[in-house]
């Protein structure tokens, strides 16, 4: 059997019988590999953030100092952008090294970054590039509220990825939040110890408040707001799962409730573990089924399994408050352009221009924001 990379996840040789000297591993002479890129998915605008790049010499020969470099890159349709780089240190056969590269993002929004090992003598280019990280750069005035400590792991809350349907609810008492403002997203923390990525998990997230101080049964979601509806992916290893809210939640206090509804994906998926924190009250509950669960009636699930745990969670709260923005869109002849959709980037908040080309949005977060104007048969314009 042939294994291209026995040191990667799933890079193993399986044999029924070994006769003779056993399996032999062959290496080319020159091969530097980018093995992993790690760092937060939610950096703050105008603040430096450090990302760690792991590399390994999987070639036979020792690679000398300053003969390679490690680069942090940002994907861009007009040509990928170099964010930072480091000079490579002397690295022996199979030796691993880590490099810390710092960058400050000047504007909020979504970005894709990756790392590259640039080694002129490299004989296998396919492993020079790391995994990608999808970033959500937070607007100014956003603070992180961390709830819980990493006491353990389980695969029930906030979702069970390895079953068809699963639901969970968690109450976060106001004392755990301790901060009012516009909640723009949250992060869960997971560990995917499988042999491959777990991709395409369909997910909905609802957020609301409740007077309940503990979870006796599922809370009716009719007073909650659906803030996320998309598929999510789980890379190998330990990472963050950031869920950006399509609509900011104006949190003024009270006990917060998060309702996660994971519905049937395409094909069977592997199970991922999440970091959980021990608590003294039953603040979480979960259910799973091979059959359809109505998201509007979570109490129709077979059983609400109550837990003395909560998922370790970070809430992103913008303290700058809400503002408004108005403007006018013009066409190529500098005439007012009606019927143009103007959207706050990263949200579903939008407005359509009137007959005078004017738009008005009254629920925009304070701080620097990007708007995109779009209409059929025209290129989008972002400012």
Secondary structure as UniProt FT lines:
FT   TURN            6..7
FT   TURN            9..10
FT   STRAND          32..38
FT   TURN            45..46
FT   STRAND          48..57
FT   TURN            65..66
FT   STRAND          68..74
FT   TURN            77..78
FT   STRAND          81..87
FT   TURN            93..94
FT   STRAND          96..104
FT   STRAND          109..119
FT   TURN            120..121
FT   HELIX           125..127
FT   STRAND          133..138
FT   TURN            140..141
FT   STRAND          142..147
FT   STRAND          152..154
FT   TURN            161..162
FT   STRAND          165..172
FT   HELIX           174..177
FT   STRAND          181..192
FT   STRAND          198..210
FT   HELIX           221..223
FT   STRAND          225..234
FT   STRAND          237..251
FT   STRAND          255..262
FT   STRAND          273..278
FT   STRAND          284..289
FT   TURN            295..296
FT   HELIX           298..300
FT   STRAND          305..307
FT   STRAND          309..311
FT   STRAND          313..318
FT   STRAND          322..328
FT   TURN            332..333
FT   TURN            338..339
FT   STRAND          341..344
FT   TURN            345..346
FT   STRAND          350..352
FT   TURN            355..356
FT   STRAND          358..365
FT   STRAND          371..374
FT   TURN            376..377
FT   STRAND          381..382
//
